[in-house]
Amino acid sequence: MSGGYAKETICIQSGWKPKNGEPRVLPIYQSTTYKYESSEQMGRLFDLEESGFFYSRLQNPTNEFVAQKICELEGGVAAMLTSSGQAASYYAVFNICEAGSHVVLSSTVYGGTFNLLTVTMKKMGIECTVVDPDASEEELNKAFKENTRCVLAETIANPALVVLDIEKFARLAHSHQVPLIIDNTFATPINCTPFQWGADIVIHSTTKYMDGHAMCLGGAIVDSGNFDWSKYPDKYPGLCQPDESYHGITYTEKFGKLAYITKATSQLMRDLGSAQSPQNAFLLNIGLETLHLRIPRHCENAQKVAEYLEKHEKIAWVNYPGLKGNKYYELAQKYMPKGTCGVIAFGPKGGRSAASGMMDYLKLAAIVTHVADARTCVLHPASHTHRQMSDAQLVEAGVAPDLIRFSVGIENVDDIIADLEQALRKI
């Protein structure tokens, strides 16, 4: 619907467009199946000759409208929802990879994504080369192979807060004739639209800022429509050669720019089944309606908290891209001039024991396995989300043993700072 509308308007108005006499609010289509008048009509849907809904594992109207909204926010041509952010990461890669394929992966991606690519997908025969996102183009070039099929990185790394040079990675990926997949969870399309900088596919854990209330798991995949798969039929046979499970349909020929998402929906979701529930999609849409209001507040609060911590005598270091002395400040200003995210990484003096001890003294900020929602929360990644990694992998991922991931909420910032102050006094 964009018609030149700003993102604030898209957050509210896009997706569900009620017709005369229909509900003003997006309905929950709580149904597994959909009725048709004739067998022939149903058959055309299964042959992908017509678009429509026939089974909610593949598509559901509530999900479809929410996916359209996210697609429009990112500036893509097509999108789909998944049951979790992890499922979105898996589908995005597996949709264009198979046994014998190779992926270039940023070393600082979220621990779950790192494990997915380097351990689980390795068992499927998909090889992965891990690269330092700050490495030179010359060094990064060495990671690519004949069988490389995509590059995966994050706009802002979780929890290392490395800001990716998206243009550099897009240039490298395209010079090797492969797409760049960007996880835009932390920045959200309010602060960054990776397609603008050359990325080809964007993924989200909608569980985080998009939902914003820590109520429902979810993921999303958005395709820019800009990568021409048909130029490289030998690299992407799944998209460019007939799919025998759909009567020999060739996705690029039949669906053009919609080929990637159509294949992911009709083939991967059909066979793997990581569908988002319509109830969750409904709740996600409620979150999206205030995304443009919440993100600036998260960033404003986080900036003040980071500046407070930077001056505190008991803090050894602070990592936040909004701080002028930060290594990624200039890149953040380029790609996210309105702000980065509400997540701060810092380490108290005294190392790992001081970090875990301080967390126990916090009252307002809760220790939870979550990040990026309305409530301030805190986590020690080395002990929690990244505990499956070795010390060497932790260092490679930019996760120091004393790193505290502090997700600044949208409460009154003075209360957040006061909570930190009383906890720091006790260590």
Secondary structure, DSSP 8 states (H G I E B T S, - for coil): --TT--HHHHHHHSS----TTS-SS------SB---S-HHHHHHHHTTSS---SBTTT--HHHHHHHHHHHHHHT-SEEEEESSHHHHHHHHHHTT--TT-EEEEETTS-HHHHHIIIIIHHHTT-EEEEE-TTS-HHHHHTT--TTEEEEEEESB-TTT--B--HHHHHHHHHHTT--EEEE-TTTHHHH--GGGGT-SEEEEETTTTTT-SS----EEEEE-S-S-GGG-TTT-HHHHS-BGGGTTB-HHHHHGGGHHHHHIIIIIIHHH-----HHHHHHHHHHHTTHHHHHHHHHHHHHHHHHHHHT-TTEEEEE-TTSTTSTTHHHHHHH-TT---SEEEEEETTHHHHHHHHHHH-SSSEE-S--SSSS-EEE-TTTTTTTTS-HHHHHHTT--TT-EEEE--SS-HHHHHHHHHHHHHT-
